[in-house]
Amino acid sequence: MVSITNAAPRASARTRGNSRGEGTRAKLLDAALQAFASHGFHGTATRDIAAAAHMSPAAVYVHYRTKEDLLFELSLRGHLAAQEVVEAAATSASSPDVQLRAIARDHTTWHARYNTLARVVQYEMAALAPEHAKQVASIRRAIETRVRDIISTGTSSGLFRVPNPSMAALAVLSLGIDVARWYREGRGWSAQDIGDQYAELALRLVGYQN
């Protein structure tokens, strides 16, 4: 099992505290992640998360007021981690084709490598409270805008042939996201193998002219 601190290490300002408290919260997040992945958000009770974390239900409420708070923390960390991946790839080069190849490769690889977290983050969003969904949506828009701007630059320079950069950005990101739905280790392809292949598919999708 991959720990949430490895898949999405950044803690939000709301959850930062002493190391002991953060360790307990990470333990609860790991338990919630596995429970949500196995049974879905609505099929998981707080007592299930507490039992998986070897804690009492009352102890859970010390750190998280509701089950939805746990889902929000997972969603926030997962989306921030994905955003960091995209930003790092985007700033690794100045040419739109190299940037897009790196984004597609690293974004896809992250969703394959951390597929359990990615599935929960992507497919349980409807269970978020409106104010939490709004925060997560703002991160998603920032990621989409970053990729759209790169595709627009590539189109303006003649590297890409894309009639609608916004739609193309969504398509490129959706390629990587969907990997989390079906990828499991042991199928013969590594997360990196898939990332490399999807990077080339992304360039074809935007009509890359090399």
Protein Blocks (a to p, Z undefined) as FASTA:
>chain_A
ZZfklmmmcccfklgccfklmmmmmmmmmmmmmmmmmnojklpcfklmmmmnopafklmm
mmmmbfklmmmmmmmmmmmmmmmmmmmmmmmpmbfklmmmmmmmmmmmmmmmmmmmmmmm
mmmmmmpcfklmmmmmmmmmmmmmmmmmmmmmmmmnomaccfblmlmmmmmmmmmmmmmm
mgcghiopafklmmmmmmmmmmmmnopaZZ
